[in-house]
Structure formats: structure tokens, C-alpha cells
Amino acid sequence: MKNSNQTTSHSIAQIVINERGKAFDRIFEYKVPEKLRASARIGRIARVPFGKQNTKREGFIFGLKEHAETDRELKNVLEIYEKAGDVTEMQVKICEFMREEYFCTYAEAFACIVPKFAKKKGKEQYKKTLRLSGIYDEKEQYLQQIRKSATAQRAILEALDEKTVDYDVFIKTGGFSPAAIKTLEAKGLVVVEKTEHYQAHYQDIAERKKEKPQLLEQQKKVLDEYHRSKKNKFLLHGITGSGKTEVYLNMIESCIESGKQALYLLPEIALTTQTVQRITERFGGCAVVHSRLAEGERYYQYKQIASGQARVTLGARSALFYPYRDLGLIILDECHEESYKSTSTPRYDSIEVAEFIADQSCCKLVLGSATPLVESYYYARKGRYEMLKMPNRIFDLALPEIVVSDMREELKEGNRSMLSAELENSIRNALEKKEQIILFLNRRGMSTYVFCRNCGYSERCVHCDVALTFHFDTQKMMCHYCGYEKQVEVFCPACGSDKIRHIGMGTQKIEAEIEQKFPYAKIIRMDRDTTSTKYAFDKITYQFQRHEADILIGTQMVVKGFDFPLVSVVGVVLADMALNMPDIYSSFRAFCLAYQAAGRCGRKSGGGKVFVQTYTPEHYVINRVQEYDYEGFYQEEIRYRKKMSYPPYCALYGFYFLDESEEKAESGAYAFAEKMIEHIQEEPCRVFKLYHPSKPVLGYINKKHIYHVIIKTSGEKNVKKAMKTVYNTIAHEKNILTYMQKNPSGV
């Protein structure tokens, strides 16, 4: 007797249930009834009965096959949705890659691939077109069928030629009657068609410019190397102000001329109206994807990309997961940015995902930065990427002079200000010349530590193991991790003393000092406090671009690739802040922030001055920044990483265990470590080191205790398999919150 499951082609659907529990995290097989087989496609959403109670659940068709893996009777697929939430086969591959690489569930990966807004039906947008029903040569015969008194109908036929026209534009520009068109349609003389159409969100932000800037020799050379290369992955290492963006635009142009789609990724914070305007001026409407868009706006961007109408997409990291029809190019600009790593499950690395897409679809990938990741530069030198270099600023503009201010000497001279004497004088001179200034300090708030000088009591968050920061504008103490707030204490809660002191500095304190020293200057501040509303960030950049402010003070937001031509002075208020973080990447981050800050200066006429204030001027990071020497910094850093077996010489995997009970969090970490050691003893590997379970630097956040286990490995398959197996087992057995972060910060 023939097995009932071995039926005709594509009679079996492999379904991934769209539920986050571990019990759902595998592929389930269902029979596809004859009536649904024509609708069965990989990536479509199906409705199926699940479990003993046959609860109706939704899942994605992950695969289609002829035969089942089992002899038992399979349940039938109930329904297949032909439109809502469809995903491409490439998106299915991305989902599988993320599940394997980042230890997430299918459902967690699909949450990236198909966001909530994409599964909603939403309000469809349509475009109506109008054309003659027959061939153009027969138009005279059409006119003979219309009585002479029907002037409106005759005018419509006379205005139409062999082309299909936009219905709404035709009526508006010609003043034609919709009723007359309807009559002609009823007679079979014209055809009105309605197709789905999604207009770009930023369609009218700028007029398209016909003339392109003339390429400089350095740009021509890089583009020639790019087009001649047989590789599909590139690292574009170009100094700030070298003209990388124009190179990107030429790459995009070549891509869309070949009939493919292009994706231009930027850090979320760099997606300003100014950036979008430059793209739309060149290519017309483009799809734009970032978190500040409302759900409805994001839905239309999604549909525009899926339909193929969007040839160019400009977006933050989430744009990687959209349903492109034929992606030919991914540009990942400012590829050194931390924001390209997800901080919520699945905790993916955008560069790794982009590499996977490039390899699977044969599209090109370009990573670009003035300060590329040490790992990226290492891989380029080893031949994994084609290295493209742009060492000079456009028009050979002079780089600004970088002055290292030793704040120890300033203190000896009696200067207790946050500004060195030379920086203060330079600000004054720039203001007199009607030039602009940027001051960068990567900490917001007024005071970062509030304590009692009488008994030592300090204000700390009740939900996290961190000090509260005083914010002057709200007159409140705030936790920057969970958002907890409390009123400022006048008297010590512990001893009743009035000897409460506020120490440390943030952007608000710098702002207050600048206002006092330069009362005539117009100042704006850019940090999370001032950019929390939807258009606040764009408003601040627009104001500074138009010189409606003289001094811009901010956190790392202010060094994100902006082009402010009148800036002649930049101050890095305290470079040591990044240097002294307990993190294996602290030197790299400190170098990037100072180097990128310097790049905001002298972009129009060259020159200018950049002040890097520090208490450790002898540090190699400070020395290399002063010389604009990325290569020298890289050599120092790669030696250190090789000695310590840090990335790129190995991979670090951080396994985190969280619970309101410290005992449960600790128990989970220890159970994981013990099981992993057992596995490795049974199946040894070349490189493996497990660090003793411990609390991270921030071991109590948002009412949860955190323990972690760090594993250093060269990434053998047996180790990854063991890590994933043990991790999933412990998470299920201990019933606690867990996550895995590859190459984590803060270790």
C-alpha cells in the first residue's frame, strides 16, 4: 500500500510555527491539500492545527518537498495567505543563518524578517493607468464610433496615444471628465487598470538634479578598482572628508543601471533629512527605513521594496531584512559603529549578516569608514575583502591641526575649568570670525555622581547597580539604564547632613559653563535628552547647518559623519572617558570617537583646530589620533589582540543569565559552565577557554541580577554545536531569562 504521505510534488510543507517558546523551535511537517498546492510557496504564512488540541496557529512555509520524514499520518494545512507577510527565499535563508549563528529561535529570527507592521493588511495604495483598448492605428475607427456631440469622449480619445498614461495625471493636466472615461470604458474603447503602487516616503524632499559632480582622480581610481575587481566584498578606507559618499553614489548608480536594487546602510543617528536629500537629489524617490517612522510609513516602505518599485533603499540596520527582489549592492557606511550590532535578541552583527547575503545572492558588499573595525582591516589585509583606499581629502584640503591638551598641566596652572585655556581662546576667536564650534563629551546630564561628604552616602538607582545622574533641566536624578527618576535630595537620606555634593560632568554642565563664558553665543545641545521627540534630531542639525547656532554641544551623536562647513574648532572635552572603560574594545572606541570628531572640522576650506583634552597624553591612542595615523593604531592594537587571543584571532561568546533572584541567575551560569566543560572533555578542540562565571561590570540592571560566562574559541563546529545544545538545555531547565552575545562589549 502506498504511504499516504508520499503523494505528488510539493505535497508536504515544512512549517515553522511563529511562537517564541523553545517547544516551537523546530520544523513541523504538514500535508498540503490539493486545493492549496497552487498557493504553496516558500516564505508564505500558513494556518495549521497544532498540538493535541489542534489549536490554530500561524507559521511560515520553510520548505516544500515530495515526501515526509515520517510514516505517521500528517495533519493538513488549513489555509495559506497569499499576500500578508510573504517573505522571499533569501529571507528564509537569513532566518536560518541567524538561528545558527546567534542561538536564537526561528520565531525570534522571523521577527526581524517580518516585523509586526508587515503582517497587517494595512491600507493598500493603488495607481490607476489609462490606455486605448486596441492598437494606436485604429484610433480613427474608435472616433467614428463616437457621436460628434460627445465632445468630452472625443477629446479623451484624441489625447491618448500608444502609451499607457497615469490616470490621475491625465485627468488633472487635461481637465478630462472621469464620467466620460467611464463611458468609453463601458464601450470597450479604453482600459482603466489599477495596480498596487507605493510612493516613496521622501519622494518630494528635493528636486532631482541632472548634473552630477565631476569625479576627482582619487574617486576615479577607487571606482575603477571596484569595477575591475573579481571579488564581491570591499573595504573602502577613506579619511574623513575624502569624498567617500560620492563614490557610494556612483556605485549605486551602476547597480540600478544594471536593473538591480541597491541598499545604502547608515547608523540610525546619521539618517538625517540632509542625508536623504542628497540621495533623492541624485536618484529621485527612495525608500527610507528607520525606527523613527510610524508603523504606517514603515509599512509602505516595506511594500515599495517588496514590489521592486524602490530601486534605492536608505536605511538603518533593520533594512537588511527587507524583501528585496534583486539586490545587487549593499553599502555599509561608517562600518565601525557600535549601532550595527543588535542589543536585543537576536543579537546579530550587521556586517556578518550582510556578508552572508552577499555570498548567497552574489551581490556586492562595500564596508566604508575612516576608522574601520580592527577585524575588518585585518580581513582586508588577508584578502577576504578587496581594499580600496582614499588617503586624501577632496581638493587636497588641509587636515585640521590636532592639539593635545594635558589637563594635568592645566590643573597645575590653576585652571579648574572643563576647557583648556587654549581651547577657550580658540572658541572666542572662532566666534569673532562668525565660525562654528563643536564640543563633544560622551556623557549626558549635569553631574554623574551625587554623594554626601559627611557620611559617604551616594545616590544610586534602586533597580540597577549604577549611580544616578543629575539632570539640571528637570531637577531630577535619573538612571540612564532603566529610566528610574527621583527628586534631588537637599539633605542626606542617611545622616541628615546638608553636605550633598554633585561631581562629574556631562553635556549639561559643559553647556552651563559655555553659557557663562560666552553669553552672546547661540548654543544648542544634542544628546538623548534633546532628541527624544520624532523630528528633534533633524531640527537641531538643520539649525546648525543654517548657522542658527554658533556652538553645538553633544554626545557621540555630534561626530556621526555630519558635514558642517563652517566648523573651525572641535573640542573633545575628555578623551579618557572612552579609554578607561573596562572593555577589550575601549582603545578602539576612544580612537574612533576622537578621530571622527576631528573629521567634523575644516571641511569647507581646510585647516581649523581640534583639541583633544586628556589626563593621559602619553597613551598610544592619543598619539596616533594626533598624527591621523590609523595604520599605526592598527599595528599597536593588532599586536595586543594577537597576544591576548582576542578577535580577530578568535571569537568570544558571552552567555548571560538574568533573574530577579541572584541565586537563580548564578545557578544558571554555573550549570552552563559545568555542562560545557563536560562536553569539551569528551570532544576536545584546538582553541577553547571558559572563563569562570561572574557578574559583568553592570551586574544588576532593571531589577534583574546578571551573571555571565565568556567562552573564547576559534569557532570549530563541534564547539558551536555544544554551546548551542547546552545553552538551550540550561535555559529550559532553569526557567530563567538568557541571551547570547557574540564578541560582546563590556568584557
C-alpha positions in Angstrom: 0.0 0.0 0.0 1.3 3.4 -0.9 2.3 5.6 2.0 -0.3 8.4 2.3 2.4 10.9 2.9 4.3 10.1 -0.3 2.0 12.0 -2.7 2.5 14.3 -5.6 5.2 17.0 -5.9 5.2 19.7 -3.2 2.5 17.9 -1.2 4.5 18.3 2.1 5.1 21.7 3.7 7.8 22.2 6.3 6.3 24.8 8.7 8.0 26.9 11.4 5.4 27.9 14.0 5.5 31.7 14.7 5.8 31.3 18.5 8.8 32.2 20.6 8.8 29.2 23.0 11.6 26.6 22.8 9.0 23.9 22.2 8.1 25.5 18.9 11.6 25.9 17.7 11.8 23.2 15.1 10.3 22.4 11.7 7.0 20.6 11.6 5.6 18.8 8.6 2.1 19.2 7.3 0.2 17.8 4.3 -0.8 20.4 1.7 -4.3 19.7 0.4 -4.7 19.6 -3.4 -6.7 22.8 -3.4 -3.9 24.7 -1.6 -0.9 23.5 -3.6 -1.0 26.2 -6.2 -0.7 28.8 -3.3 2.1 26.9 -1.5 5.3 29.0 -1.7 8.4 29.1 0.5 8.0 32.1 2.7 4.2 32.3 2.8 2.2 32.3 6.0 0.1 29.2 6.6 -2.5 28.4 9.2 -2.2 25.0 10.7 -3.6 22.9 13.6 -1.0 22.4 16.3 -0.7 20.2 19.3 -3.2 17.7 20.9 -5.9 20.3 21.0 -5.3 21.2 17.3 -5.0 24.9 18.3 -5.0 27.0 15.1 -1.6 28.7 14.8 0.2 30.6 12.1 3.6 29.6 10.7 5.9 30.2 7.8 6.4 27.7 5.0 10.1 27.0 5.4 10.4 24.3 2.7 8.3 22.2 0.3 9.0 18.6 -0.5 7.5 15.5 -2.1 7.9 13.0 0.8 7.5 13.3 4.6 10.2 12.3 7.0 7.8 10.1 9.0 5.3 7.3 8.3 2.7 8.7 10.7 -0.3 10.5 9.4 0.3 14.2 9.0 -2.2 17.0 9.7 -3.4 19.2 6.8 -2.6 22.8 6.3 -5.8 24.8 6.8 -5.1 28.0 4.9 -2.3 29.7 3.0 -2.2 33.5 2.9 -1.1 34.7 -0.5 -0.1 38.3 0.4 0.2 39.3 4.0 3.7 38.8 5.4 5.2 36.9 2.4 8.9 36.5 2.7 11.4 35.7 0.0 13.6 32.6 -0.1 16.6 34.8 0.7 14.8 36.0 3.9 14.2 32.3 4.8 18.0 31.7 4.4 18.8 34.7 6.5 16.5 33.4 9.2 18.2 30.0 9.2 21.7 31.7 9.3 20.7 33.9 12.3 19.3 30.9 14.2 22.5 29.0 13.8 24.9 31.9 14.3 23.2 33.8 17.2 21.5 31.0 19.0 18.0 32.5 18.7 14.8 30.7 17.8 13.1 30.6 14.4 10.4 32.9 15.7 12.9 35.4 17.1 14.7 35.5 13.7 11.4 35.8 11.8 10.5 38.8 14.0 13.4 40.6 12.2 12.4 39.3 8.8 8.7 40.1 9.1 8.1 42.9 11.5 4.6 43.3 13.1 3.6 46.1 10.7 4.3 43.9 7.6 1.8 41.2 8.7 -1.0 43.7 9.0 -3.2 44.1 5.9 -2.9 47.9 6.1 -4.4 50.3 3.6 -3.3 49.3 0.2 -2.1 52.1 -2.2 -3.0 51.8 -5.9 -2.1 53.6 -9.1 -4.6 53.8 -11.9 -3.5 53.8 -15.5 -5.4 54.5 -18.8 -4.8 53.3 -22.3 -6.6 52.6 -25.6 -8.0 49.1 -25.7 -6.7 48.4 -29.2 -3.7 49.4 -31.2 -3.0 53.1 -31.9 -3.5 52.8 -35.6 -7.2 52.0 -35.0 -7.9 55.3 -33.2 -9.7 56.8 -36.2 -12.1 53.9 -36.2 -12.7 54.5 -32.4 -13.6 58.1 -33.1 -16.1 57.1 -35.8 -18.0 55.2 -33.1 -18.5 58.4 -31.0 -21.2 60.8 -31.9 -19.9 64.4 -32.7 -21.8 65.9 -29.8 -19.9 63.7 -27.3 -17.0 66.2 -27.3 -15.6 65.1 -23.9 -15.3 61.5 -25.1 -13.7 62.5 -28.4 -11.2 64.8 -26.7 -10.1 61.9 -24.5 -9.5 59.6 -27.4 -7.7 62.3 -29.4 -5.4 62.9 -26.4 -4.4 59.3 -25.9 -1.6 57.8 -28.0 0.1 54.3 -27.9 1.4 54.9 -24.4 -0.2 54.0 -21.1 -0.7 57.1 -19.0 -1.2 57.8 -15.3 -5.0 58.2 -14.9 -4.9 60.9 -12.2 -2.2 63.0 -14.0 -4.1 62.6 -17.3 -7.4 64.0 -15.8 -5.6 66.8 -13.8 -3.5 68.1 -16.7 -6.0 67.7 -19.4 -9.1 68.7 -17.5 -10.9 65.5 -18.7 -14.1 64.1 -17.3 -13.9 60.9 -15.2 -17.5 60.2 -16.3 -16.6 60.4 -20.0 -13.7 57.9 -19.4 -16.1 55.6 -17.6 -18.4 55.7 -20.6 -15.6 54.9 -23.0 -14.5 52.0 -20.8 -18.1 50.6 -20.9 -17.9 50.8 -24.7 -14.6 48.9 -24.7 -12.6 51.7 -26.2 -10.3 52.4 -23.3 -8.9 50.3 -20.5 -8.5 51.6 -16.9 -6.2 49.4 -14.8 -5.5 49.5 -11.1 -2.2 48.2 -9.7 -0.6 48.3 -6.3 1.8 51.3 -6.0 3.7 52.7 -3.1 5.2 56.1 -3.3 8.5 56.8 -1.7 8.1 58.5 1.7 10.7 61.1 0.8 9.6 61.5 -2.9 9.3 65.3 -2.8 12.0 66.2 -0.3 14.3 67.5 -3.1 14.2 68.1 -6.8 16.3 65.6 -8.8 19.5 67.2 -10.1 20.5 66.4 -13.6 24.2 67.3 -13.3 26.5 65.1 -11.3 29.6 66.4 -9.6 32.8 65.8 -11.6 34.8 63.0 -10.1 38.3 63.7 -8.7 41.2 61.5 -9.6 41.2 59.7 -6.3 37.5 58.8 -6.7 38.0 57.7 -10.3 40.8 55.4 -9.2 38.8 53.8 -6.5 35.8 53.2 -8.7 38.0 51.7 -11.4 39.5 49.3 -8.9 36.0 48.5 -7.7 34.6 47.7 -11.2 37.7 45.7 -12.2 37.8 43.5 -9.1 36.7 39.9 -9.3 35.8 40.0 -5.6 32.3 40.9 -4.3 33.3 42.2 -0.9 35.2 45.5 -0.4 36.6 47.7 2.4 36.7 51.4 1.5 39.1 53.0 3.9 39.0 56.7 3.3 40.0 59.6 5.6 37.2 61.9 6.8 36.3 64.4 4.0 37.9 62.3 1.3 34.7 62.1 -0.8 33.5 58.6 0.0 29.8 59.5 -0.3 30.2 60.5 -4.0 31.9 57.1 -4.6 29.0 55.3 -3.0 26.5 57.2 -5.2 28.4 56.2 -8.3 28.4 52.6 -7.1 24.6 52.8 -6.5 24.1 54.3 -10.0 26.0 51.4 -11.7 23.9 49.0 -9.7 20.5 50.4 -10.6 21.5 50.8 -14.2 22.1 47.1 -14.3 18.5 46.6 -13.2 19.2 45.7 -9.6 18.3 47.2 -6.3 20.8 48.9 -4.0 20.8 49.2 -0.2 22.7 52.0 1.5 23.0 51.4 5.2 23.9 54.1 7.8 23.9 54.3 11.6 20.4 55.2 12.7 21.6 58.6 14.1 23.1 59.6 10.7 19.8 59.1 8.8 19.0 62.8 8.7 16.9 64.8 6.3 20.2 66.2 4.9 21.4 62.6 4.1 18.1 61.7 2.5 18.1 64.9 0.5 21.4 64.1 -1.1 20.2 60.7 -2.2 16.9 61.9 -3.6 18.6 64.7 -5.5 20.6 62.0 -7.3 18.1 59.2 -7.8 14.7 60.6 -7.2 12.4 58.9 -4.6 14.0 56.3 -2.5 12.7 54.0 0.3 13.8 55.1 3.7 13.8 52.7 6.7 14.5 53.7 10.3 12.8 53.4 13.7 11.5 57.0 13.8 9.0 56.2 11.1 5.4 55.5 12.2 4.2 51.9 11.6 2.1 53.1 8.6 5.0 54.8 7.0 7.2 51.7 7.5 4.5 49.5 6.0 4.5 51.5 2.8 8.4 51.4 2.6 8.2 47.7 3.1 5.7 47.3 0.3 7.6 49.6 -2.0 10.7 47.5 -1.6 8.9 44.2 -1.9 7.2 45.3 -5.1 10.5 46.3 -6.7 9.4 49.9 -7.1 12.1 51.1 -4.8 15.4 50.9 -6.7 17.4 52.5 -3.8 16.8 52.0 -0.1 18.4 54.1 2.5 18.2 52.6 6.0 19.4 51.6 9.4 20.5 48.0 10.1 16.9 46.7 10.1 16.7 47.4 6.3 19.0 44.4 5.8 16.0 42.1 6.4 13.5 43.6 3.9 12.2 41.6 0.9 14.4 42.8 -2.0 13.5 41.3 -5.4 17.0 41.5 -6.9 19.6 43.1 -4.6 22.8 44.0 -6.3 24.7 46.1 -3.8 24.9 46.6 -0.1 26.9 49.7 1.2 27.5 49.6 5.0 28.8 53.1 5.7 30.5 54.1 9.0 31.0 50.3 9.5 32.9 50.9 12.7 29.7 52.0 14.5 28.5 50.0 17.5 24.9 50.5 16.5 25.4 47.9 13.7 25.3 45.3 16.5 21.8 44.5 17.8 21.4 44.8 21.6 18.2 42.7 21.7 17.5 39.1 20.7 18.5 38.1 18.1 21.8 39.9 18.9 23.2 39.9 15.4 26.1 41.7 13.8 25.0 43.6 10.7 28.4 43.1 9.0 28.1 39.3 9.3 24.5 39.3 8.1 25.5 41.5 5.1 28.4 39.2 4.3 26.0 36.2 4.3 23.6 37.9 2.0 26.4 38.9 -0.4 27.7 35.4 -0.5 24.2 33.8 -1.0 22.9 36.3 -3.6 26.2 37.2 -5.4 25.6 40.9 -4.7 28.4 43.3 -3.9 29.1 44.4 -0.3 31.1 47.6 0.4 32.1 48.4 4.0 33.2 52.0 4.4 34.9 54.0 7.2 37.7 56.4 8.1 38.3 54.1 11.1 37.3 50.6 10.2 37.0 47.9 12.8 40.3 46.2 13.5 38.7 42.9 12.5 37.6 44.4 9.1 41.0 45.9 8.4 42.7 42.6 9.3 40.4 40.6 6.9 41.1 43.1 4.1 44.8 42.7 4.6 44.4 38.9 4.5 42.4 39.1 1.2 38.9 38.4 2.5 37.9 41.9 1.2 39.3 44.0 -1.6 40.9 47.0 0.0 40.1 50.4 -1.5 41.9 53.4 -0.1 41.2 57.2 -0.2 44.0 58.8 1.8 43.5 62.4 0.8 40.7 65.0 1.5 38.9 66.3 -1.6 40.6 69.2 -3.3 43.6 68.4 -1.2 42.2 70.4 1.7 44.5 70.6 4.7 43.6 68.5 7.7 42.9 70.4 10.9 45.7 70.6 13.4 45.1 68.3 16.4 46.3 69.8 19.7 46.6 67.5 22.7 45.8 69.4 25.9 47.3 67.9 29.0 44.7 68.6 31.6 47.1 67.8 34.4 49.2 70.8 33.4 46.0 72.9 33.2 45.2 71.9 36.8 48.8 72.8 37.9 48.3 76.3 36.4 45.1 76.7 38.5 42.7 76.1 35.6 39.7 74.2 37.1 37.5 74.8 34.1 36.4 71.9 31.8 38.1 73.8 28.9 41.8 74.2 28.5 43.0 77.8 28.2 43.9 77.3 24.5 40.5 75.7 23.6 38.7 78.6 25.3 40.7 81.2 23.4 40.1 79.3 20.1 36.4 79.3 20.8 36.5 83.1 21.3 38.4 83.7 18.1 36.1 81.4 16.1 33.0 83.3 17.4 34.6 86.6 16.4 35.1 85.3 12.9 31.5 84.1 12.7 32.7 80.4 12.5 31.2 77.5 14.3 32.3 75.2 17.1 31.5 71.6 18.2 32.2 70.3 21.7 32.0 66.6 22.3 31.6 64.8 25.6 30.2 61.3 25.6 28.1 61.6 28.7 24.8 63.4 29.1 23.3 65.1 32.2 24.8 67.7 34.6 26.6 65.7 37.3 27.3 62.0 37.1 27.7 61.3 40.8 25.9 62.8 43.9 27.2 61.9 47.3 27.3 63.1 51.0 30.6 64.4 52.2 29.6 63.8 55.8 28.9 60.0 55.6 29.7 58.9 52.1 26.2 58.0 51.0 25.7 58.1 47.2 22.6 58.3 45.2 22.1 55.0 43.3 19.3 53.5 41.3 17.0 51.2 43.3 16.6 48.9 40.2 20.2 48.9 38.9 23.7 48.8 40.3 24.6 52.3 38.9 24.9 55.9 40.2 22.1 58.3 39.4 22.9 61.3 37.1 21.6 64.7 38.0 19.8 66.5 35.2 19.6 70.2 35.6 16.7 70.9 33.2 14.3 68.6 35.1 16.0 69.0 38.5 15.8 65.2 38.9 18.2 62.3 39.5 17.9 59.8 36.6 19.1 56.3 35.8 20.4 56.0 32.2 19.7 52.3 32.1 16.1 51.8 33.3 14.8 55.3 33.4 14.2 55.5 37.2 13.9 59.1 38.5 13.8 60.8 41.9 13.8 64.3 43.2 17.2 65.8 44.2 17.9 65.5 47.9 18.8 68.6 49.8 19.6 66.7 53.0 21.4 63.3 53.1 18.8 60.5 53.4 21.3 58.5 55.5 22.7 61.1 58.0 20.6 64.2 57.5 23.6 66.4 56.6 23.3 69.2 54.1 26.8 68.4 52.7 25.5 67.0 49.4 27.9 67.4 46.6 27.5 67.0 42.8 30.6 65.9 41.0 31.5 64.7 37.5 30.4 66.2 34.2 28.0 65.8 31.3 26.8 67.7 28.4 24.5 69.9 30.5 27.5 71.0 32.7 29.5 71.9 29.6 26.5 73.9 28.3 26.2 75.8 31.5 29.9 76.7 31.6 29.8 77.8 27.9 26.8 80.0 28.5 28.6 81.6 31.4 31.9 82.2 29.4 30.2 83.2 26.1 26.8 84.7 27.0 26.5 86.2 23.5 26.9 82.9 21.7 23.9 80.8 20.4 24.2 77.3 21.8 22.3 74.1 21.1 22.8 70.7 22.7 22.4 67.3 21.0 22.0 64.3 23.3 19.3 61.8 24.1 17.5 64.3 26.3 17.1 66.9 23.5 16.4 64.4 20.6 13.7 62.2 22.2 10.9 63.6 20.0 10.3 62.5 16.4 11.8 65.4 14.5 14.1 66.9 17.2 17.3 65.5 15.8 16.6 66.7 12.2 15.7 70.1 13.7 18.9 70.5 15.6 21.1 69.5 12.6 19.1 71.8 10.3 19.5 74.8 12.7 23.3 74.2 13.0 23.6 73.7 9.2 21.9 77.1 8.6 24.2 78.8 11.3 21.2 79.5 13.6 23.6 78.4 16.4 27.3 79.0 16.9 28.2 76.2 19.3 26.9 72.6 19.1 27.5 70.6 22.3 26.7 66.9 22.4 27.4 63.2 23.0 28.7 60.9 20.3 25.7 62.0 18.1 27.7 65.1 17.0 30.6 63.1 15.5 28.4 60.9 13.2 29.6 62.0 9.7 27.9 65.4 9.5 29.1 68.0 7.0 29.0 71.4 8.7 31.2 73.6 6.5 31.6 76.5 8.9 33.1 74.4 11.8 36.6 75.5 12.5 37.1 74.4 16.1 36.3 71.0 17.6 36.9 70.1 21.3 37.0 66.6 22.6 36.3 67.6 26.2 37.6 64.4 27.9 39.1 61.7 25.7 39.9 59.5 28.7 36.2 58.7 29.2 36.2 56.0 26.5 39.8 55.0 27.2 39.1 54.0 30.8 36.1 51.7 30.1 36.6 48.1 31.3 36.2 46.7 27.8 38.6 45.0 25.3 37.4 47.4 22.7 37.9 50.6 24.7 41.1 51.7 22.9 39.4 51.3 19.5 36.3 53.2 20.6 38.4 56.0 22.0 40.4 56.3 18.8 37.3 56.3 16.7 35.5 58.9 18.6 38.4 61.3 18.7 39.3 60.7 15.1 35.7 61.1 13.9 35.3 64.2 16.0 38.4 65.7 14.3 36.8 64.9 10.9 34.0 67.4 11.6 36.4 70.3 11.4 37.7 72.3 8.4 35.5 70.6 5.8 34.9 73.6 3.6 38.3 75.4 3.4 40.6 73.1 5.3 42.6 73.8 8.4 41.0 74.6 11.7 41.9 73.2 15.1 40.9 70.1 17.1 41.6 70.0 20.8 41.8 66.5 22.4 41.8 67.0 26.2 43.2 64.2 28.3 44.9 63.2 31.5 47.0 60.6 29.7 48.6 62.3 26.7 51.3 59.6 26.5 48.7 56.9 25.6 49.3 55.4 22.1 45.7 56.1 21.2 46.1 59.8 21.8 49.4 59.9 19.9 48.0 58.1 16.9 44.9 60.3 16.8 47.1 63.4 16.8 49.0 62.1 13.8 45.9 60.9 11.9 47.6 57.5 11.9 45.1 54.7 11.6 47.7 52.3 10.3 49.9 52.9 13.3 47.0 52.5 15.7 46.0 49.3 13.9 49.5 47.8 14.3 49.6 48.6 18.0 46.1 47.2 18.5 46.5 44.0 16.4 49.7 43.1 18.3 47.8 43.4 21.6 44.9 41.3 20.3 47.2 38.6 19.0 48.9 38.4 22.3 45.6 38.1 24.2 43.9 35.9 21.6 41.1 38.4 21.1 39.1 38.9 17.9 40.0 38.6 15.0 42.2 35.7 16.2 39.3 34.0 17.9 35.7 34.5 18.7 34.2 35.4 22.1 30.8 34.2 23.1 29.1 35.7 26.0 26.3 33.7 27.7 24.1 35.8 30.0 21.8 34.6 32.7 19.3 37.0 34.3 16.7 36.7 37.1 15.3 38.8 39.9 16.8 36.1 42.2 20.5 36.4 42.3 20.8 32.8 43.3 18.9 31.6 40.2 21.0 33.7 37.9 24.2 32.5 39.4 23.0 28.8 39.4 22.2 29.1 35.7 25.6 30.4 34.9 27.4 27.7 36.9 25.2 24.9 35.4 26.0 26.1 31.9 29.8 26.3 32.7 29.9 22.8 34.2 28.0 21.2 31.3 30.2 22.9 28.7 33.4 21.6 30.4 31.9 18.1 30.3 31.2 18.4 26.6 34.7 19.7 25.8 36.4 17.0 27.8 34.5 14.4 25.7 35.4 16.2 22.4 38.5 18.4 22.7 39.1 21.4 20.3 42.1 23.5 19.2 41.2 26.7 21.0 38.8 26.8 23.9 38.9 28.8 27.1 36.0 29.1 29.5 36.1 32.0 32.0 34.7 31.4 35.4 31.0 32.5 35.9 31.0 36.1 37.2 29.0 39.3 37.3 29.7 41.7 34.4 30.6 45.3 35.1 26.9 46.1 35.4 25.6 43.1 37.3 22.2 44.4 38.3 20.0 46.1 35.7 16.3 46.8 35.8 15.6 44.7 38.8 17.5 41.7 37.4 20.8 40.2 38.6 23.1 39.2 35.8 25.8 36.5 35.6 27.8 35.7 32.5 30.1 33.0 31.2 32.6 34.1 28.5 33.9 31.4 26.1 36.9 32.0 23.8 37.1 29.7 20.8 38.3 29.5 17.3 34.8 28.6 16.2 35.0 24.8 15.5 31.7 23.4 14.6 31.7 20.9 17.4 32.2 23.7 20.0 29.4 25.8 18.5 27.1 22.8 18.5 28.0 22.0 22.1 27.4 25.7 23.2 24.0 25.8 21.5 22.9 22.5 22.9 24.0 23.3 26.5 22.6 26.8 26.3 19.2 25.7 25.1 19.1 22.9 27.8 20.0 25.2 30.7 17.6 28.0 29.6 14.8 25.4 29.5 15.7 23.6 32.8 16.4 26.7 34.9 13.5 28.7 33.5 15.4 32.0 33.6 16.0 34.7 31.0 19.1 34.1 28.9 20.8 35.5 25.9 23.9 35.1 23.9 26.1 37.9 22.5 28.9 37.2 20.1 32.0 39.3 20.7 30.3 41.2 23.5 31.2 44.6 24.8 32.0 45.1 28.5 34.4 42.2 28.9 
